[in-house]
Amino acid sequence: MTEKIKVHIIMGSVRDGRFNEKATFWIADLAKKREDLDIEVVDLKAWPFPMYNEPSSPSQVKDGKYPSELATKWAAIIGKADAYIFVTPEYNHGMSGVLKNALDFVYAEWNNKAVGIVGYGSTGGSRAVAQLRASLPELQLASVRTAVHIMAPWMLVDENNQLKAGALDSYESSANTMLDQLTSWAHALKTVRA
Ligand SMILES: Cc1cc2nc3c(=O)[nH]c(=O)nc-3n(C[C@H](O)[C@H](O)[C@H](O)COP(=O)(O)O)c2cc1C
């Protein structure tokens, strides 16, 4: 049997009442149905990074020993995964600042790994997804073609901020295509790293 692909799903919003939790738990549940994937959710709320302020560039760091203890711990977590799913809101036509900041803190641990993206907003997070994709090659991260674009997330919750029944069902097809592509690229990139 081939080894499982370890996927970290990174939550790109830390706001109270964030839609991000709904999108993250939904994609995590879908991904967990796959026997070839090992899924872990990474909540940036648990990672109180300052705005990026390390004295040396992450690309110059060797052996995962970053200037700060927090970045070194982050590197250890990021380094464990074969692939990532970034779940990002769209804030002012870009990805969230908290996600970009978390990306910036380490370097080698991201290299030669596959990425799938779930975005959401008035146009399905399209501009946030495009901006995120533009940053990824610099980290030697490879984003797969299909992203999940959840339209107008504020329409998908009720007055108690609960996800309406079946609200994300129509996105299962694109999510499954994204997961297929992520799995095959993650396997391929394992050989690049080896
Ligand atoms: C600071 C801010 C900027 C936003 N800018 C955009 C935007 O440019 N495009 C868009 O579609 N939605 C925008 N929105 C609406 C968000 O898509 C919506 O609030 C979403 O729920 C945010 O994700 P979160 O709840 O997971 O934090 C913005 C929301 C905030 C708080």
PDBQT file of the ligand as one rigid body, heavy atoms in Angstrom, charges set to zero:
ROOT
HETATM    1  C1  LIG A 201     -11.684  43.658   6.194  1.00  0.00    +0.000 C 
HETATM    2  C2  LIG A 201     -12.630  42.967   5.248  1.00  0.00    +0.000 A 
HETATM    3  C3  LIG A 201     -12.496  43.166   3.900  1.00  0.00    +0.000 A 
HETATM    4  C4  LIG A 201     -13.339  42.492   3.007  1.00  0.00    +0.000 A 
HETATM    5  N1  LIG A 201     -13.136  42.640   1.658  1.00  0.00    +0.000 NA
HETATM    6  C5  LIG A 201     -13.820  41.848   0.808  1.00  0.00    +0.000 A 
HETATM    7  C6  LIG A 201     -13.489  41.831  -0.570  1.00  0.00    +0.000 A 
HETATM    8  O1  LIG A 201     -12.624  42.536  -1.028  1.00  0.00    +0.000 OA
HETATM    9  N2  LIG A 201     -14.165  40.981  -1.379  1.00  0.00    +0.000 N 
HETATM   10  C7  LIG A 201     -15.153  40.151  -0.901  1.00  0.00    +0.000 A 
HETATM   11  O2  LIG A 201     -15.705  39.393  -1.675  1.00  0.00    +0.000 OA
HETATM   12  N3  LIG A 201     -15.482  40.152   0.410  1.00  0.00    +0.000 NA
HETATM   13  C8  LIG A 201     -14.857  40.970   1.275  1.00  0.00    +0.000 A 
HETATM   14  N4  LIG A 201     -15.153  40.960   2.603  1.00  0.00    +0.000 N 
HETATM   15  C9  LIG A 201     -16.265  40.111   3.064  1.00  0.00    +0.000 C 
HETATM   16  C10 LIG A 201     -15.748  38.730   3.427  1.00  0.00    +0.000 C 
HETATM   17  O3  LIG A 201     -15.705  37.929   2.260  1.00  0.00    +0.000 OA
HETATM   18  C11 LIG A 201     -16.655  38.060   4.452  1.00  0.00    +0.000 C 
HETATM   19  O4  LIG A 201     -16.813  38.927   5.566  1.00  0.00    +0.000 OA
HETATM   20  C12 LIG A 201     -16.092  36.745   4.924  1.00  0.00    +0.000 C 
HETATM   21  O5  LIG A 201     -17.017  36.128   5.794  1.00  0.00    +0.000 OA
HETATM   22  C13 LIG A 201     -14.769  36.932   5.663  1.00  0.00    +0.000 C 
HETATM   23  O6  LIG A 201     -14.220  35.710   6.040  1.00  0.00    +0.000 OA
HETATM   24  P1  LIG A 201     -14.163  35.252   7.585  1.00  0.00    +0.000 P 
HETATM   25  O7  LIG A 201     -15.595  35.396   8.106  1.00  0.00    +0.000 OA
HETATM   26  O8  LIG A 201     -13.749  33.829   7.540  1.00  0.00    +0.000 OA
HETATM   27  O9  LIG A 201     -13.201  36.139   8.291  1.00  0.00    +0.000 OA
HETATM   28  C14 LIG A 201     -14.354  41.638   3.496  1.00  0.00    +0.000 A 
HETATM   29  C15 LIG A 201     -14.489  41.461   4.896  1.00  0.00    +0.000 A 
HETATM   30  C16 LIG A 201     -13.639  42.116   5.746  1.00  0.00    +0.000 A 
HETATM   31  C17 LIG A 201     -13.778  41.865   7.233  1.00  0.00    +0.000 C 
ENDROOT
TORSDOF 0
